[in-house]
Amino acid sequence: MIQELERVALTVDLPIYHLEAGDMGTVVDITEDGEEYTIEFFTLDGETFAVVPVSATQIRRVGSREIAHARMMEG
């Protein structure tokens, strides 16, 4: 199970928040049943871009053999 403060990646696009599959964020809250997570997404300079509720199926753990990718944010 994914834990609080763990880094995760989106598995789906969330256009309403200007987020795309693969964007990484940090888990800041988990519901008791583990079905919903609140993820905080940051810009590379450390500013919060969005705090988003997602279902467990919309995120995945980030593996040690992955690299980050930078892109310009909309909005």
C-alpha positions as CSV (number, residue, x, y, z in Angstrom):
1,M,0.0,0.0,0.0
2,I,1.2,3.5,-0.8
3,Q,2.1,5.5,2.3
4,E,1.9,9.2,3.3
5,L,4.9,11.3,2.0
6,E,5.6,8.7,-0.7
7,R,6.3,10.0,-4.2
8,V,3.8,8.8,-6.8
9,A,3.0,9.3,-10.5
10,L,-0.3,9.8,-12.1
11,T,-1.6,7.0,-14.4
12,V,-4.2,9.2,-16.1
13,D,-4.4,12.8,-17.3
14,L,-6.3,15.2,-15.1
15,P,-7.0,18.1,-17.5
16,I,-9.1,20.1,-15.0
17,Y,-5.9,20.5,-12.9
18,H,-3.5,20.8,-15.9
19,L,-1.8,17.5,-14.9
20,E,-0.8,14.6,-17.2
21,A,-0.1,10.9,-16.7
22,G,3.4,10.6,-15.5
23,D,3.4,13.8,-13.4
24,M,4.9,13.1,-10.0
25,G,3.6,14.3,-6.7
26,T,3.7,13.5,-3.0
27,V,1.0,11.8,-1.0
28,V,-0.2,14.1,1.8
29,D,-3.3,12.3,3.0
30,I,-4.9,8.9,2.6
31,T,-8.5,8.0,3.5
32,E,-9.0,5.3,6.1
33,D,-10.1,2.7,3.6
34,G,-7.1,3.5,1.3
35,E,-9.2,4.2,-1.7
36,E,-8.6,7.9,-2.0
37,Y,-5.3,9.9,-1.8
38,T,-4.6,13.6,-1.7
39,I,-1.5,14.3,-3.8
40,E,0.5,17.6,-3.7
41,F,2.2,18.5,-7.0
42,F,5.1,20.9,-7.0
43,T,6.9,23.0,-9.6
44,L,10.7,22.3,-9.8
45,D,11.4,25.4,-7.7
46,G,9.3,24.0,-4.9
47,E,6.1,25.9,-5.2
48,T,2.8,24.0,-4.8
49,F,1.1,23.8,-8.2
50,A,-2.0,21.7,-7.2
51,V,-3.4,19.6,-4.3
52,V,-5.6,17.0,-5.8
53,P,-7.8,14.1,-4.6
54,V,-7.4,11.0,-6.6
55,S,-8.5,7.4,-6.4
56,A,-6.0,4.6,-5.8
57,T,-6.3,3.5,-9.5
58,Q,-5.1,6.9,-10.7
59,I,-1.6,6.7,-9.1
60,R,1.3,4.4,-8.9
61,R,4.5,4.2,-7.0
62,V,7.6,5.7,-8.6
63,G,10.3,3.2,-9.3
64,S,14.1,3.4,-8.8
65,R,14.7,3.0,-12.5
66,E,12.7,6.0,-13.6
67,I,13.8,9.5,-14.4
68,A,12.0,12.8,-14.1
69,H,10.9,14.8,-17.1
70,A,10.4,18.6,-17.1
71,R,7.6,20.4,-19.0
72,M,6.0,23.8,-18.9
73,M,2.8,24.1,-16.8
74,E,-0.4,25.6,-18.1
75,G,-2.7,27.7,-16.0
